[in-house]
Amino acid sequence: MIKTVLINEDTCYSVAEQKAREYFHSLYQQVTQKNYVPTITRDIQSWKHNHIRHYSLFSFFSRDKRNADPRDYHNYIKYLDYTGKLDNYLDRSISYIFMRDLGKALDSKETQARIKSVVNSLKNNLTNPKEIRENKNEILSMAWLYRWGQQESIEPAIIWMIDKLKTVSSHLPEGMDANHAQRKLIKIIAGVVMHEMEEMDDKTPLEERARRLDRAIRLGYSYGLTYPYIDDLLDSKVLSEKEKNQYSNLIRTTLTTGTVPKLGGEWSDKTIALITFIHAELKEGFEYIKAQQHPETLKSFFEQSYVFFHSQEVDRQKDLSYENYTNEELYIPVILKSSSSRLIARSVINAAEDEGFDNRTFYYGIYNQLADDFADMFDDLKAGAVTPYTYYLTYHDKREDLINPFELYWTVISNLIHSVYHSDKKACEVILDRAINGLKRFKERIGADKYNEVMQLFSSGNPKFNCLIQKMAAKADDVDFFDKLLRDHMITNLKIERNEQEEFSDLIENVRNQINHLLPIPKDETLNGPIVEAANYSLEGDGKRLRPIITWIMGIREYGLEQPAIVPLIRSLEYMHTASLIFDDLPSQDNAVIRRGRPTLHMVYDSAIAELTGLYLTQKAIEEQASLDRFNPKTVLSLIQYSSRLTEEMCKGQAMDLNSKGKLLTVEDLTAMCFYKTGLGFEASLIMPAILAEAKVTELSALKKFAYHAGIAFQIKDDLLDVEGSLDMLGKLTGKDEENNNSTFVSILGSDGAKKAMWDHYCCAIETLQEIPRNTTFLKHLLNFMVHREY
């Protein structure tokens, strides 16, 4: 089969390479002549007046030494606001993003007005008490993203993105950094969304704005996939060299023909499942991007993409043990990959051509790449990666012809400020802020001794200039940036979230196993024998045990109750829940045949035994509650009274369910019914240990509110799984609601509408956690489990 060639790979790369070569030769001439030294010296002499503080002896002793730590996101923002530094901090941060990500020139009045608008909006969200109260969610958390999606009317895109991010994270093998992949993906999606937002204005109709933002999110994700699933995968040791070559050829064929070929090739048993998944995911993303391109720009998009991919491949194939790479071979691929990656981000949305953007982005890219390579030089050296810094570190004493990358870095800065941004004061301010900030962060990370050693190696041969740079790095203030703060905050949160999630999973499984051992009822030789046997059959099923697990963890971990003391309560909750399932499955009600992966009780015995067993377990639950003899009797009485009222209301919910058969319910009716049937069970698991711990009324109220929203979210997920799930995962047949003509959130709202309702309740539950005066980490991850579970 002859494949249609969409682009000529040799031609498109050689054209781009020639432009990069001309840029490099210009920089080479400047660095060898050290033109940057007097130019940057003059710039810094002017710049430093705003960044070097001169303190009097009195102010030295009186000023607050307890400055907030930039690694403490929330307190640092408060500190900047309190000291009056927040405006300038946000202004330089947003200005930098407009330069780096959007390719803007800062001397444009339109750009200045847009930056001011973004700064004001961001400051209001960060500091306004009303905004903080109304937007309680951690920035870039799932709840925060969904609430933003609601404001923009793009909830389906946000739900889709959250599911996709979870999928990517769960399919990264050992040897690849899931936190890095997730952060990079979010960053790229945000970048594409920013490009789209800059293409719109206040006159853009709301429906059109929502459509374009929805599209930008999907495009950003599809483009962003190339980092974990192409760049990071090929950099890792997950694939063998033969598999890497096969994979690279597959990507190359895709970009030159515009069509994703079949996987083919030979893959090890260890990688076949992974590579099959990645191939399918990348194909879906690639075809979405391709479908969104205009026919007249499609070729240009593939050419840019090929240049990006091939320049990365050229760099990736370098070997640090090879001593004879030329300066051109070291720097030209860097220029190409650093510029093309950002050019693609704009081209995927089909933005109007902008010659100024193309030129600025092309010349700017290497500045950003050299800064990143400087920060990562020791990690790259350890990994054996060839970058201008690692190569210079390795061969500087053998190769006098090698360019000092640190000198080239300052040459690029000089060229940007005066040739690309035409000596614009704002551009000069922001670029120098960023450069000095990079040195300060690097010094803090590796320590002063190692830093001084590195600086001595990379010194320019001009002691006066070197001294000036290091003085700025040591003494300059107000050079930090919001995107770095947010990046550090996101990385910290992702690591914490991942560790907490692993601890949560281990804890759930451990507690679940312990609870399973507590549930069996001793054999009874009396007439109750068959009932006890039937009860144990139901209890032995592979249940989630969520309710007793919640009570166990909240009771012991958060309220400090002793485990032996609350064992009767643990049993009672599962007995009550299992009884409700037995009744629910009866032919007179839902007539279910599979429950917890096994035939339902009435199918194994009969309906009469099932009914008696349900009644028996209900009474057994009350007996267990009455056995809570290590607590104040009045407290236990209050708990039993609460439990009895709860059982009444749960019966009310089941009666509502039976009465609703064949009827079209409103969302309000269905929500009320589900609260009685499901939400109250979660409420009981939270409230009962709180009652025993004699918690305050306000805390009980917050717990009930959380349980309400969590319970509804759980039930909506159940309804979705009844349509989308599988018997193997669920342990029960799917499609039962439709078969029984039951109204569900899916039948009333549709699948998309049900998902939106579930995520709204999820957000409400997350926001309620802030009203609970306990460590709520477990409840947060419990809620995440509820909405992400597959069973």
C-alpha positions in Angstrom: 0.0 0.0 0.0 1.4 3.4 -1.1 1.1 6.1 1.6 0.3 9.6 0.6 3.1 12.0 1.6 1.6 15.2 3.1 4.9 17.0 3.7 8.5 16.6 2.6 10.3 16.0 5.8 13.8 16.8 4.5 12.7 20.1 2.9 10.7 21.4 5.8 13.4 20.6 8.3 16.2 22.0 6.2 14.3 25.3 5.8 13.7 25.6 9.5 17.3 24.5 10.2 18.6 27.2 7.9 16.7 29.9 9.8 18.0 28.5 13.1 21.6 28.4 11.7 21.4 32.1 10.8 20.1 33.0 14.3 22.8 30.9 15.9 25.6 32.5 13.8 24.3 35.9 14.8 24.4 34.9 18.5 27.8 33.3 18.0 29.3 36.5 16.6 27.9 38.4 19.5 29.1 36.0 22.2 32.7 35.7 20.7 32.9 39.5 20.6 31.3 39.7 24.1 29.0 42.5 22.9 26.6 41.5 25.6 28.9 42.5 28.5 28.6 46.3 28.2 25.0 46.2 27.0 23.7 44.0 29.9 25.9 45.9 32.3 24.2 49.2 31.4 20.8 47.4 31.6 21.5 46.1 35.1 22.9 49.4 36.3 19.5 50.9 35.5 17.4 47.9 36.5 19.0 47.5 39.9 17.6 50.8 41.3 14.2 49.0 41.6 15.7 45.8 43.1 18.5 46.6 45.5 17.2 48.0 48.8 19.3 50.3 50.9 18.3 50.0 54.5 19.2 52.3 57.4 20.5 50.9 60.6 17.1 51.5 62.2 15.2 49.9 59.4 17.6 46.9 59.5 16.7 46.2 63.1 13.0 47.1 62.9 11.9 45.4 59.7 10.2 42.0 60.0 12.7 39.3 59.4 10.0 36.7 59.3 9.2 37.1 55.6 6.8 34.5 54.3 8.4 31.5 52.6 7.8 31.6 48.8 7.1 27.8 49.1 4.1 28.6 51.3 1.6 29.5 48.6 -1.3 31.0 50.6 0.8 32.8 53.2 3.2 34.2 50.6 0.3 35.8 48.7 -0.9 37.3 52.0 2.6 38.6 52.7 2.9 40.2 49.3 -0.4 41.9 49.7 0.3 43.1 53.2 3.7 44.6 52.2 2.2 46.3 49.1 4.3 44.2 46.7 1.5 42.1 45.2 0.6 44.5 42.3 4.2 44.6 40.9 4.6 40.9 41.5 1.5 40.0 39.5 2.2 42.6 36.9 5.7 41.2 36.0 4.3 37.6 36.3 1.5 38.2 33.8 3.7 40.3 31.6 6.2 37.4 31.4 3.4 34.9 30.5 2.2 37.3 27.7 5.8 37.4 26.4 6.7 33.7 26.8 3.4 31.9 26.1 1.5 34.4 24.0 4.4 35.9 22.1 3.3 39.5 22.8 5.4 42.6 22.7 4.9 44.6 25.9 5.1 48.0 24.3 1.6 47.6 22.8 -1.1 49.6 24.5 -3.6 46.9 23.8 -1.3 44.3 25.5 -0.7 46.6 28.4 -4.4 47.1 28.9 -5.0 43.3 28.7 -2.2 42.6 31.2 -3.7 45.2 33.6 -7.1 43.6 33.3 -5.8 40.1 34.0 -3.7 41.4 37.0 -6.7 43.2 38.5 -8.9 40.1 38.1 -6.2 37.8 39.5 -5.5 40.0 42.5 -9.2 40.2 43.3 -9.5 36.4 43.3 -6.4 36.1 45.5 -7.2 38.7 48.1 -10.9 39.7 48.1 -12.5 38.1 51.1 -15.8 37.7 49.3 -14.1 35.9 46.3 -12.1 33.7 48.7 -15.3 32.7 50.5 -17.2 32.0 47.4 -14.2 30.2 45.7 -13.1 27.9 48.5 -11.4 25.4 46.3 -7.7 24.9 46.0 -6.5 26.4 42.7 -6.3 23.9 39.9 -8.0 21.2 42.0 -10.8 19.2 40.4 -13.4 21.3 42.3 -11.7 24.6 41.2 -11.6 23.5 37.6 -15.2 22.4 37.6 -16.4 25.7 39.2 -14.5 27.6 36.5 -16.1 25.4 33.9 -19.5 26.2 35.3 -18.8 30.0 35.0 -17.8 29.5 31.4 -20.6 27.0 30.6 -18.1 24.3 29.5 -18.8 21.6 32.2 -18.6 18.7 29.7 -15.1 19.7 28.6 -13.9 19.9 32.2 -15.4 16.6 33.1 -13.8 15.1 30.0 -10.4 16.6 30.9 -10.5 15.4 34.5 -11.3 11.9 33.3 -8.5 12.1 30.8 -5.9 13.4 33.3 -6.8 10.6 35.6 -6.4 8.1 32.7 -3.0 9.4 31.8 -1.8 9.3 35.3 -2.9 5.8 35.9 -1.3 4.5 32.7 2.2 5.8 33.3 4.6 2.9 34.1 7.3 2.9 36.7 10.3 4.9 35.5 8.1 7.8 34.4 7.1 10.7 36.6 3.3 10.9 36.8 3.3 14.2 38.8 5.5 15.8 36.1 3.3 14.4 33.3 0.1 15.7 34.9 1.6 19.1 35.7 3.0 19.5 32.1 -0.3 18.5 30.6 -2.2 21.0 32.7 0.3 23.7 31.8 -0.1 23.0 28.1 -3.9 22.9 28.2 -3.8 26.2 30.1 -1.4 27.6 27.4 -3.7 26.7 24.5 -6.7 28.0 26.5 -4.9 31.3 27.0 -4.2 31.6 23.3 -7.8 31.1 22.6 -8.9 33.6 25.2 -6.6 36.2 23.7 -8.2 35.6 20.3 -11.6 36.6 21.8 -12.9 39.8 23.3 -15.8 41.2 25.3 -18.0 41.2 22.1 -17.6 37.4 21.6 -21.1 35.9 22.2 -21.2 33.6 25.3 -22.2 30.5 23.3 -19.3 31.1 20.9 -16.9 31.7 23.8 -18.0 28.4 25.4 -17.6 26.5 22.1 -14.1 27.8 21.6 -13.0 27.2 25.1 -14.3 23.7 25.0 -12.4 23.1 21.8 -9.2 24.7 23.2 -9.3 22.3 26.2 -9.6 19.3 24.0 -6.9 20.6 21.6 -4.6 21.4 24.5 -5.0 18.0 26.0 -4.5 16.3 22.6 -1.3 18.3 21.9 -0.1 18.0 25.5 -0.2 14.2 25.2 2.9 14.3 23.1 5.0 15.2 26.2 4.3 12.2 28.4 3.5 9.7 25.6 6.2 10.7 23.1 8.9 12.9 24.6 9.0 11.5 28.2 8.4 7.9 27.0 11.4 8.0 24.5 13.6 9.7 27.2 12.7 6.9 29.7 14.0 3.4 29.9 10.6 1.8 29.6 11.1 0.8 26.0 14.1 -1.1 24.6 16.2 0.6 21.9 14.5 -1.5 19.2 11.1 -0.5 20.5 12.1 3.2 20.7 13.1 3.0 17.0 9.8 1.4 16.1 7.9 4.0 18.0 9.8 6.9 16.5 9.2 5.6 13.0 5.5 5.4 13.8 5.4 9.0 14.9 7.5 10.1 11.9 5.1 8.3 9.5 2.1 9.9 11.2 3.5 13.4 10.8 4.6 13.0 7.2 1.5 11.3 5.9 -1.2 12.8 8.2 -2.4 9.3 9.1 -1.8 7.2 12.2 -0.5 3.8 11.0 -1.5 0.5 12.7 0.7 -0.3 15.6 2.5 -3.3 14.1 6.1 -4.2 15.0 7.3 -6.5 17.8 6.8 -5.5 21.4 7.7 -7.3 24.6 5.1 -8.8 26.9 6.1 -6.1 29.4 5.3 -3.2 27.0 2.6 -4.4 24.6 -0.4 -3.4 26.8 1.1 0.0 27.5 2.0 0.8 23.9 -1.4 -0.4 22.7 -3.1 2.0 25.1 -0.8 4.9 24.2 -1.2 4.2 20.5 -5.0 4.4 20.8 -4.9 7.5 23.0 -2.5 9.4 20.7 -4.5 8.4 17.6 -7.6 9.8 19.2 -5.8 13.1 20.1 -4.1 13.3 16.7 -7.3 12.8 14.7 -9.1 15.5 16.9 -6.3 18.0 16.2 -6.3 17.2 12.5 -10.1 17.5 12.2 -9.9 21.0 13.8 -7.4 22.4 11.3 -8.3 24.5 8.3 -7.4 22.8 5.0 -5.2 25.7 4.0 -3.1 25.6 7.2 -3.0 21.8 7.6 0.3 21.4 5.8 1.9 24.2 7.8 0.8 22.6 11.1 2.3 19.2 10.2 5.6 20.9 9.1 5.9 22.7 12.5 5.0 19.4 14.3 7.6 17.5 12.3 10.3 20.1 13.0 9.5 19.9 16.7 9.6 16.1 16.8 12.7 15.7 14.6 14.7 18.4 16.5 13.9 16.5 19.8 15.0 13.2 18.1 18.3 14.8 17.0 19.0 15.9 20.6 17.8 12.6 22.1 20.2 10.5 20.0 23.3 12.4 21.1 25.7 10.6 23.3 27.5 12.4 26.1 30.6 10.2 25.5 31.1 11.5 22.0 33.7 14.3 22.1 33.3 16.0 18.7 29.8 17.6 18.5 30.2 21.1 17.0 28.6 24.2 18.5 26.0 24.1 15.7 25.1 20.5 16.5 24.6 21.5 20.1 22.5 24.6 19.7 20.5 24.5 16.5 18.2 21.6 17.6 17.7 23.6 20.9 16.6 26.7 18.9 14.3 24.6 16.8 12.6 22.5 19.5 12.2 25.4 21.9 10.6 27.7 19.3 8.4 25.2 17.5 6.8 23.8 20.6 5.2 27.2 21.3 4.5 28.0 17.7 2.4 24.7 17.6 0.5 25.8 20.7 -0.9 28.7 18.8 -1.3 26.9 15.4 -3.5 24.2 16.9 -6.3 26.7 17.5 -6.0 28.1 14.0 -5.1 31.6 15.2 -4.7 34.3 12.7 -1.2 34.7 11.2 0.9 37.1 13.2 4.4 37.7 11.8 5.4 39.5 15.0 4.4 36.5 17.1 6.3 34.1 14.9 9.5 36.1 15.0 9.3 36.8 18.7 8.5 33.2 19.5 11.3 31.9 17.3 14.0 34.2 18.9 12.6 33.8 22.4 12.5 30.0 22.6 16.2 29.4 23.2 16.2 31.8 26.2 13.6 29.7 28.0 15.3 26.5 27.0 18.8 27.6 28.2 17.2 28.7 31.5 15.6 25.3 32.0 18.7 23.4 31.0 20.8 25.5 33.5 18.3 24.6 36.3 18.4 20.9 35.4 22.0 20.5 34.4 22.9 18.1 37.2 19.8 15.9 36.7 20.6 15.9 33.0 24.2 15.0 33.6 23.2 12.1 35.9 20.9 10.8 33.2 23.6 11.1 30.5 21.6 13.7 28.5 23.4 16.0 26.1 22.5 19.7 26.7 24.8 22.7 26.1 25.5 22.7 29.9 26.2 19.0 30.4 28.4 19.0 27.3 30.4 22.0 28.5 30.7 20.5 32.0 32.1 17.4 30.5 34.5 18.8 27.8 35.3 22.4 28.7 38.8 21.6 29.6 39.4 19.6 26.4 37.5 21.8 23.8 38.5 25.4 23.7 36.1 25.9 20.8 33.1 25.1 22.8 30.8 28.1 23.5 30.2 28.8 27.2 26.4 28.3 27.4 26.1 30.7 30.3 27.7 33.4 28.1 25.4 32.5 25.3 22.4 32.8 27.7 23.3 36.4 28.5 23.9 37.0 24.8 20.4 35.8 24.0 19.0 38.1 26.7 20.9 41.1 25.3 19.6 40.2 21.8 16.0 39.8 23.0 15.9 43.1 24.9 17.5 45.3 22.2 16.9 43.5 18.8 13.6 41.7 19.3 11.9 43.9 21.9 13.6 47.1 20.7 15.0 48.2 24.1 11.5 48.4 25.6 11.9 49.1 29.3 9.1 46.8 30.4 10.6 43.9 28.4 14.0 44.6 29.8 12.6 44.7 33.4 10.7 41.4 33.1 13.5 39.5 31.3 16.2 40.6 33.8 13.8 39.8 36.7 13.4 36.3 35.3 17.1 35.7 34.8 18.1 36.8 38.3 15.2 34.8 39.8 16.5 31.7 38.0 20.0 32.2 39.6 18.5 32.7 43.0 16.3 29.6 42.8 19.2 27.5 41.5 21.5 28.7 44.3 18.8 27.9 46.9 18.2 24.4 45.5 21.9 23.3 45.2 23.4 25.3 48.0 25.9 28.2 48.1 29.1 26.1 47.8 28.0 24.1 44.8 26.5 27.3 43.2 29.8 29.2 43.6 31.7 26.2 42.1 29.3 26.2 39.1 29.5 30.0 38.6 33.3 29.8 38.7 33.2 27.3 35.9 30.7 29.2 33.8 32.3 32.7 34.4 32.7 34.8 31.3 36.3 35.8 31.7 35.1 39.3 32.6 35.5 39.5 36.4 33.6 42.8 36.7 30.6 41.5 34.8 30.6 38.2 36.8 30.8 40.2 40.1 27.8 42.3 39.0 25.7 39.3 38.1 26.4 37.5 41.4 25.8 40.7 43.4 22.4 40.9 41.8 21.7 37.2 42.5 22.7 37.7 46.1 21.0 41.0 46.9 18.2 41.7 44.4 14.6 41.7 45.8 11.2 41.4 44.1 12.3 39.1 41.2 10.0 36.2 41.9 7.1 35.1 39.7 3.6 33.8 40.2 3.9 31.0 37.7 6.9 29.6 39.6 5.0 29.9 42.9 2.1 28.1 41.2 4.3 25.5 39.7 6.0 24.7 43.0 2.6 24.7 44.7 1.2 22.3 42.1 4.1 19.9 42.2 3.9 19.9 46.0 0.1 19.3 45.9 0.4 16.5 43.3 3.0 14.7 45.4 1.0 15.1 48.5 -2.2 14.0 46.7 -0.5 10.9 45.2 1.0 9.9 48.6 -2.4 10.5 50.3 -4.1 8.5 47.6 -1.8 5.5 48.1 -2.2 5.8 51.9 -6.0 6.0 51.4 -6.1 2.9 49.2 -3.9 0.9 51.6 -6.0 2.1 54.6 -9.3 1.2 53.0 -8.1 -2.3 52.1 -6.6 -2.9 55.5 -9.7 -1.7 57.4 -12.0 -3.5 55.0 -10.2 -6.8 55.7 -10.5 -6.2 59.4 -14.2 -5.4 59.2 -14.8 -8.6 57.1 -13.5 -10.6 60.0 -15.9 -8.9 62.4 -19.1 -9.5 60.5 -19.9 -13.2 60.5 -22.6 -14.2 63.0 -21.9 -17.3 65.1 -23.8 -20.4 64.0 -27.1 -20.8 65.8 -28.3 -24.4 66.5 -31.8 -23.2 67.2 -34.7 -22.6 64.8 -32.8 -19.5 63.7 -30.1 -21.6 62.1 -31.2 -21.1 58.5 -31.6 -17.4 59.0 -28.1 -17.0 60.5 -26.8 -19.0 57.6 -28.6 -16.8 55.1 -27.4 -13.7 56.9 -23.8 -14.8 56.7 -24.2 -15.6 53.0 -25.3 -12.0 52.4 -22.5 -10.6 54.6 -19.8 -12.7 52.9 -20.4 -11.0 49.5 -17.7 -8.8 48.1 -19.1 -5.6 49.5 -17.4 -2.2 49.4 -18.0 -1.8 53.2 -17.9 2.0 52.7 -20.2 2.8 55.6 -18.4 0.8 58.3 -15.1 1.9 56.9 -16.0 5.5 57.2 -17.1 5.0 60.8 -14.0 3.0 61.7 -11.6 5.6 60.3 -13.5 8.7 61.5 -14.2 7.2 64.9 -10.6 5.9 65.7 -8.5 8.4 63.7 -10.4 11.6 64.1 -12.4 11.2 67.3 -9.9 9.1 69.2 -12.3 6.4 70.0 -10.9 3.0 70.9 -11.3 0.3 68.3 -12.7 -2.4 70.6 -15.3 0.1 71.9 -16.8 0.8 68.5 -16.8 -2.7 67.1 -20.5 -3.1 67.8 -21.2 0.1 65.9 -19.2 -1.1 62.9 -21.2 -4.4 62.8 -24.5 -2.6 63.2 -23.9 -0.3 60.2 -23.0 -3.2 57.9 -25.9 -5.3 59.2 -28.3 -2.4 58.5 -26.9 -1.8 55.0 -26.9 -5.5 54.1 -30.5 -5.8 55.3 -31.5 -2.8 53.0 -29.9 -4.5 50.0 -31.7 -7.8 50.7 -35.1 -6.0 50.8 -34.1 -3.9 47.7 -33.3 -7.1 45.7 -36.6 -8.9 46.4 -39.0 -9.8 43.5 -41.6 -7.5 45.0 -39.1 -4.6 44.8 -36.2 -4.5 42.3 -36.2 -8.2 41.5 -32.4 -8.3 41.2 -30.6 -11.7 40.6 -26.9 -10.6 41.2 -25.6 -8.7 44.2 -21.9 -8.4 45.2 -20.8 -10.7 42.5 -23.1 -13.6 43.6 -26.8 -14.6 43.2 -29.0 -12.6 45.4 -30.3 -14.1 48.7 -33.8 -14.8 47.5 -32.4 -16.7 44.5 -30.3 -19.0 46.7 -33.0 -19.5 49.4 -36.4 -18.0 48.7 -38.3 -14.7 49.2 -39.6 -15.7 52.6 -36.2 -16.5 54.0 -34.8 -13.3 52.4 -37.5 -11.2 54.1 -36.9 -12.8 57.5 -33.1 -12.4 57.1 -33.5 -8.7 56.4 -35.6 -8.3 59.5 -33.2 -10.4 61.5 -30.2 -8.2 60.5 -32.1 -5.0 61.3 -32.8 -6.3 64.8 -29.2 -7.6 65.1 -28.0 -4.0 64.3 -30.0 -2.6 67.2 -28.7 -5.3 69.5 -25.1 -4.3 68.5 -25.8 -0.6 69.2 -27.2 -1.5 72.6 -23.9 -3.3 73.3 -21.9 0.0 73.2 -21.2 -0.3 76.9 -18.0 1.8 77.0 -19.8 5.0 76.5 -22.2 7.3 78.4 -25.6 5.5 78.5 -27.4 8.7 77.5 -25.0 9.1 74.6 -25.7 5.6 73.4 -29.5 6.2 73.9 -29.2 9.3 71.6 -27.4 7.2 69.0 -30.1 4.5 69.1 -32.8 7.1 68.8 -30.9 8.7 65.8 -30.5 5.2 64.2 -34.2 4.4 64.6 -35.3 7.7 63.0 -32.8 7.1 60.2 -34.3 3.6 59.5 -37.8 5.1 59.3 -36.6 7.7 56.8 -34.7 5.1 54.7 -38.0 3.1 54.6 -39.7 6.2 53.4 -37.1 6.5 50.6 -37.6 2.9 49.6 -41.4 3.4 49.6 -40.9 6.5 47.4 -38.8 4.3 45.1 -41.5 1.6 44.8 -44.1 4.2 44.2 -42.0 5.8 41.4 -41.9 2.7 39.2 -42.9 3.6 35.7 -43.3 7.3 36.6 -41.2 10.2 35.3 -39.8 11.9 38.3 -38.5 15.4 38.6 -34.8 15.9 39.5 -36.0 17.3 42.9 -38.1 14.2 43.6 -35.3 11.9 42.6 -32.8 13.8 44.7 -35.0 13.6 47.7 -35.6 9.9 47.2 -31.9 9.2 46.7 -31.0 11.1 49.8 -33.4 8.9 51.9 -32.1 5.7 50.3 -28.4 6.4 50.0 -27.4 9.7 51.5 -28.7 8.8 54.9 -26.5 5.7 55.0 -23.5 7.9 54.6 -24.8 10.4 57.0 -25.2 7.6 59.7 -21.6 6.4 59.2 -20.3 10.0 59.9 -22.8 11.1 62.6 -22.8 7.9 64.8 -19.1 8.1 65.7 -19.5 11.9 66.1 -22.4 11.3 68.5 -20.3 8.9 70.6 -17.5 11.4 70.6 -20.0 14.1 71.8 -19.2 16.4 68.9 -20.7 19.9 68.8 -24.0 20.6 67.0 -22.3 22.8 64.4 -19.9 19.9 63.5 -22.8 17.5 63.2 -24.6 19.9 60.9 -21.5 20.2 58.6 -21.1 16.4 58.5 -24.8 16.0 57.5 -24.3 18.6 54.8 -21.2 16.8 53.5 -23.1 13.4 53.6 -26.0 14.8 51.7 -23.9 16.0 48.7 -21.6 13.0 48.9 -24.5 10.6 49.0 -26.2 12.1 46.0 -22.9 12.1 44.1 -22.5 8.5 44.9 -26.0 7.6 43.7 -25.5 9.5 40.5 -22.3 7.6 39.9 -24.2 4.4 40.5 -26.8 5.4 37.9 -24.0 6.1 35.4 -22.3 2.8 36.1 -25.7 1.0 35.6 -25.4 2.4 32.0 -21.7 2.4 31.4 -20.3 -0.2 33.8 -19.6 -3.9 33.5 -20.8 -7.0 35.4 -17.2 -8.0 36.2 -16.4 -4.6 37.8 -19.8 -4.0 39.5 -20.6 -7.5 40.7 -24.2 -7.0 39.5 -26.0 -6.8 36.2 -26.1 -3.4 34.4 -29.2 -2.0 32.7 -31.5 -3.0 35.6 -32.9 0.5 36.1 -34.0 0.7 32.4 -35.4 -2.9 32.6 -37.4 -2.0 35.7 -38.5 1.3 34.2 -36.9 3.2 37.1 -36.3 6.9 36.9 -32.6 7.7 37.4 -30.4 10.7 37.0 -29.3 9.4 33.7 -32.9 8.8 32.4 -34.0 12.3 33.5 -30.9 14.3 32.7 -29.1 12.2 30.2 -25.5 10.9 30.7 -23.9 14.4 30.3 -26.5 16.1 32.5 -26.0 13.4 35.2 -22.3 13.9 35.2 -22.7 17.7 35.6 -25.1 17.1 38.5 -22.6 14.6 40.1 -19.7 17.1 39.8 -21.8 19.9 41.2 -22.6 17.8 44.3 -18.9 16.8 44.4 -17.9 20.5 44.6 -20.5 21.3 47.3 -19.2 18.4 49.4 -15.6 19.5 48.9 -16.5 23.0 49.9 -18.3 21.7 53.0 -15.1 20.0 54.2 -13.8 23.4 55.2 -16.6 23.7 57.8 -15.6 20.5 59.5 -13.1 21.1 62.4 -11.2 17.9 61.7 -8.5 16.6 59.4 -10.6 15.9 56.3 -8.0 14.3 54.1 -9.7 10.9 54.4 -13.1 12.4 53.5 -11.6 14.2 50.5 -10.1 11.0 49.1 -13.3 9.1 49.9 -15.2 11.6 47.8 -12.7 11.3 45.0 -13.1 7.5 45.1 -16.9 7.9 44.9 -16.8 9.9 41.6 -14.0 8.0 40.0 -14.8 4.4 40.9 -15.5 1.8 38.3 -17.6 -0.4 40.6 
